[in-house]
């Protein structure tokens, strides 16, 4: 399979996996996102620096989701909500972030504390890896995490990513203290043989047309 060229239009606004719906956040989702984050603050604070700014007012969340949607529409960054298969429950959030440079994406993720240890982060990361290579036609996908975040580090390992380095004191934890950061990568040439390429997904564009 040649994943370096594709005629498939993107980006993927909605992705269906076996158990999940991943989709672009909408301002109308603000109350759902706020409730999910508020319920997960103690779970998120050790690993997510942005959790220090929580809880936030609903209007702040609406403004944030407007920014995310705007960047999605402009092709600048791609933040996805992780929803149950029926679309009614927020199970976390993820993203295909462009901050790692041209021709690359960084996948980030968090899962609701009541749904961890079910493989949902792995299912999410696998689906977005597939989107990155087969729809966005990138050359490299990265996952960054703290060495202490064992659950998070297990995800790229399962999907065939390579642990390239642990960079010392390159990130900050929720308290602003410097911490090490593990860098996992998957390249175009390695993708077809990886576990990430094996999953079946459906992907849809902004108009709801199926593109995968």
VENZI-V783895 format. One record per residue. N is the residue number from 0. RES is the residue in one letter. NEAR is the number of other C-alpha atoms within 10 Angstrom. D_CENTER is the distance of its C-alpha to the mean C-alpha in whole Angstrom. Layout:
N/RES/NEAR/D_CENTER, N/RES/NEAR/D_CENTER
This chain:
0/X/8/24, 1/X/11/24, 2/X/18/20, 3/X/14/21, 4/X/12/23, 5/X/12/22, 6/X/9/24, 7/X/15/21, 8/X/14/20, 9/X/19/17, 10/X/20/14, 11/X/28/13, 12/X/21/13, 13/X/20/13, 14/X/24/12, 15/X/18/14, 16/X/17/14, 17/X/12/17, 18/X/12/16, 19/X/20/13, 20/X/25/12, 21/X/29/9, 22/X/23/10, 23/X/23/11, 24/X/24/12, 25/X/17/16, 26/X/17/18, 27/X/12/20, 28/X/15/17, 29/X/21/18, 30/X/14/20, 31/X/15/18, 32/X/23/15, 33/X/20/18, 34/X/13/19, 35/X/19/16, 36/X/20/16, 37/X/15/19, 38/X/15/20, 39/X/18/17, 40/X/17/18, 41/X/12/20, 42/X/15/17, 43/X/20/15, 44/X/17/18, 45/X/16/18, 46/X/19/15, 47/X/18/13, 48/X/17/16, 49/X/12/15, 50/X/21/16, 51/X/15/20, 52/X/9/20, 53/X/13/20, 54/X/15/21, 55/X/12/21, 56/X/11/24, 57/X/15/23, 58/X/12/24, 59/X/13/21, 60/X/20/18, 61/X/19/20, 62/X/13/20, 63/X/16/17, 64/X/21/15, 65/X/17/18, 66/X/15/17, 67/X/21/13, 68/X/21/15, 69/X/15/17, 70/X/14/15, 71/X/20/13, 72/X/15/17, 73/X/11/18, 74/X/12/15, 75/X/13/15, 76/X/17/11, 77/X/25/8, 78/X/23/7, 79/X/27/6, 80/X/23/8, 81/X/28/9, 82/X/19/12, 83/X/15/15, 84/X/14/17, 85/X/9/19, 86/X/14/17, 87/X/10/19, 88/X/14/17, 89/X/21/14, 90/X/24/12, 91/X/24/9, 92/X/24/6, 93/X/22/3, 94/X/23/3, 95/X/23/5, 96/X/18/8, 97/X/17/11, 98/X/11/13, 99/X/12/14, 100/X/10/16, 101/X/10/18, 102/X/14/17, 103/X/22/14, 104/X/27/10, 105/X/21/8, 106/X/22/4, 107/X/21/4, 108/X/22/5, 109/X/22/8, 110/X/24/10, 111/X/20/14, 112/X/16/16, 113/X/10/19, 114/X/12/16, 115/X/13/15, 116/X/11/17, 117/X/10/17, 118/X/12/14, 119/X/21/11, 120/X/27/9, 121/X/21/10, 122/X/19/11, 123/X/31/7, 124/X/22/6, 125/X/27/10, 126/X/25/9, 127/X/27/7, 128/X/26/9, 129/X/23/12, 130/X/23/11, 131/X/26/11, 132/X/27/14, 133/X/23/16, 134/X/23/15, 135/X/22/14, 136/X/21/17, 137/X/20/15, 138/X/18/17, 139/X/22/15, 140/X/26/11, 141/X/23/11, 142/X/23/9, 143/X/19/11, 144/X/22/12, 145/X/21/16, 146/X/16/18, 147/X/14/19, 148/X/12/16, 149/X/10/17, 150/X/14/15, 151/X/21/12, 152/X/19/14, 153/X/12/15, 154/X/21/12, 155/X/26/12, 156/X/15/16, 157/X/13/16, 158/X/20/14, 159/X/19/17, 160/X/22/15, 161/X/16/18, 162/X/17/18, 163/X/12/20, 164/X/11/21, 165/X/16/20, 166/X/14/21, 167/X/11/23, 168/X/11/23, 169/X/11/20, 170/X/17/18, 171/X/16/19, 172/X/18/19, 173/X/16/19, 174/X/14/23, 175/X/10/23, 176/X/10/24, 177/X/13/23, 178/X/15/21, 179/X/17/20, 180/X/19/17, 181/X/20/16, 182/X/20/15, 183/X/22/14, 184/X/21/14, 185/X/24/15, 186/X/16/17, 187/X/17/18, 188/X/14/22, 189/X/14/20, 190/X/24/17, 191/X/16/20, 192/X/11/21, 193/X/15/18, 194/X/15/17, 195/X/24/14, 196/X/19/16, 197/X/14/18, 198/X/12/16, 199/X/13/17, 200/X/17/15, 201/X/16/16, 202/X/23/15, 203/X/19/17, 204/X/17/17, 205/X/14/18, 206/X/7/22, 207/X/11/20, 208/X/13/22, 209/X/15/20, 210/X/16/19, 211/X/17/18
